[in-house]
């Protein structure tokens, strides 16, 4: 998903957004779990993936401000 997104080949729809949100949730849980166990070095790549996903979501939100505002209400 991410590689295709970076190339602009992923259709942006509610399913794509939901998948990114769910992945972000799981990544956050992994990061916290590893940090709590004192094994932060085992999850070095997760913050990078989380950051990339957040940038993708922000880009989607910026591209469609009216539809994003309507879905929140």
N, C-alpha and C positions, 0 to 999 in steps of 0.2 A: 504493500500500500504506500509506504513512505517514498520508496524510490520512484514509483509512478507519479505520486503527487508532485514530487520535485520536478518532474519532467512535464507536468501539466496534463497528464493522461488519465487522471482519476475524475470521474463525474462527481461533482459536489452535490450531495443530496443529504437528506436527514439521516440516512443509514450510514453514510461516510462520517458525518459529524458524530453520530452516536458511537461508532466504532472507535474514533479517536478519543472521545471522552472516557469510554470504558477502559481503553488501553492506558490513558493517563491515570485513572484511578488505580489500576493494577500496578503501574510503575511506581506511583507514590507509595503504595503499600510495601512493595519490594524494597524501596530505598529506606523507608523507616525501619522495616524489619532488620535489614542488614546493618544499619547504623546502630540500632538498639543492641544487636548482638556483638558489636565491636568489629564488624567485618565490612566496613565501608569500602574497602579496597575491592571487594567482590562485586560491587554494583556500580563501578565507575561509568559504564556505558549508559546506564539507565537515566541519569540526569540529562545526558545529551539527547537521548531519544525523547524524553519528556519535553525538553526545550524545543526540539524540532516540531513536535506535535502542537505545542502551544503557539508557536509561530504560524503553523498552518491554520489553526483555528482562528487566530487573530486576523490573518489574511482573508479568510472566508468572511469573517464579521465585517471587516473594512470594505470588502467588495459589495456587500449587500446590507447597508445599515438600516434600511427601512424594514426589510423582512426580518432581520435579527431583532429589531425593536418590537415588532408586532408579535413575535413568538414569545417574548418575555412577558408581555402583558396578559 
